[in-house]
Amino acid sequence: MEKYFSFNGVAARSEYWGVMIIATILAFVVGMVGGLIAGSGATALGVIVLLVAVVGGSWLTIATCVRRCRDAGINVWWTLGARVPYVGWIVAIVIGCLKTDEQSA
């Protein structure tokens, strides 16, 4: 589990897509649960649940994206492009589809 939160090493395409899919599903589920908790009157608890999920999920996806950029042989700063609203999903798909750079592996 430590590997997924680490910025060291590389991540293959399968690992990248697995993390992205699982993070998306978990973000949806935690968002729903946090919304239900906040809607039931426990607003502070709901906000805390959402905050922990956002910070943990962001760290996980950014770390995996950095490792994937290294594996593909592109600059790790492309990870920031994946965080830009409205176009970030295009950058994330491109990063996930790039072949492994044999020189970096």
C-alpha positions in Angstrom: 0.0 0.0 0.0 2.9 2.3 0.6 3.9 2.1 -3.0 0.7 3.8 -4.1 1.3 6.9 -2.0 5.0 7.1 -3.0 6.5 9.4 -5.7 9.5 7.1 -6.2 9.7 4.6 -9.0 7.5 4.0 -12.0 3.9 2.9 -12.7 2.8 0.7 -15.6 -0.3 1.6 -17.6 -2.3 -1.2 -15.9 -1.4 0.2 -12.4 -2.2 3.7 -13.5 -5.6 2.9 -14.9 -6.4 0.6 -11.9 -5.6 3.4 -9.4 -7.6 6.0 -11.5 -10.7 3.8 -11.8 -10.6 2.8 -8.1 -10.0 6.5 -7.0 -12.9 7.7 -9.1 -15.3 5.1 -7.7 -14.2 5.7 -4.1 -14.5 9.5 -4.6 -18.1 9.0 -5.8 -19.0 6.7 -2.9 -17.3 8.9 -0.3 -18.9 12.0 -1.8 -22.3 10.4 -1.5 -21.6 9.2 2.1 -20.2 12.6 3.1 -23.2 14.4 1.5 -25.6 12.1 3.4 -23.8 12.7 6.7 -23.8 16.5 6.1 -27.4 16.4 5.1 -28.4 14.6 8.2 -27.4 17.5 10.4 -23.8 16.4 11.2 -22.3 19.0 8.9 -18.9 19.1 10.6 -18.5 15.3 10.4 -19.5 15.4 6.7 -17.0 18.1 5.9 -14.2 16.2 7.7 -15.1 12.9 5.8 -15.0 14.8 2.5 -11.8 16.6 3.4 -9.9 13.4 4.3 -11.2 11.7 1.1 -10.1 14.6 -1.1 -6.7 14.9 0.4 -6.0 11.2 0.4 -7.4 10.7 -3.1 -5.5 13.6 -4.5 -2.2 12.4 -3.0 -2.9 8.9 -4.4 -3.7 10.0 -7.9 -0.9 12.6 -8.1 1.7 10.1 -6.9 0.6 7.5 -9.4 0.5 10.1 -12.2 4.1 11.2 -11.4 5.3 7.6 -11.5 3.4 7.0 -14.7 5.1 10.1 -16.3 8.5 8.6 -15.4 7.5 5.3 -16.9 6.4 6.9 -20.1 9.6 9.1 -20.3 7.9 12.4 -20.1 8.4 15.3 -17.7 6.6 14.8 -14.4 5.3 18.4 -14.6 2.6 17.0 -17.0 0.9 15.8 -13.8 -0.2 19.4 -13.2 -1.8 19.3 -16.6 -4.0 16.5 -15.4 -5.3 18.7 -12.6 -6.5 21.5 -14.8 -10.3 21.8 -14.9 -12.1 20.8 -18.1 -9.0 19.7 -20.0 -7.3 17.6 -17.3 -9.1 14.5 -18.1 -7.7 14.6 -21.7 -4.1 14.9 -20.3 -4.8 12.1 -17.9 -6.0 9.8 -20.7 -3.0 10.7 -22.8 -0.6 10.0 -19.9 -2.4 6.7 -19.4 -2.2 5.6 -23.0 1.5 6.4 -23.6 3.8 3.4 -24.1 6.5 2.6 -21.6 9.8 4.3 -22.5 12.4 1.5 -22.7 15.2 3.9 -21.7 13.5 4.9 -18.4 12.5 1.4 -17.4 
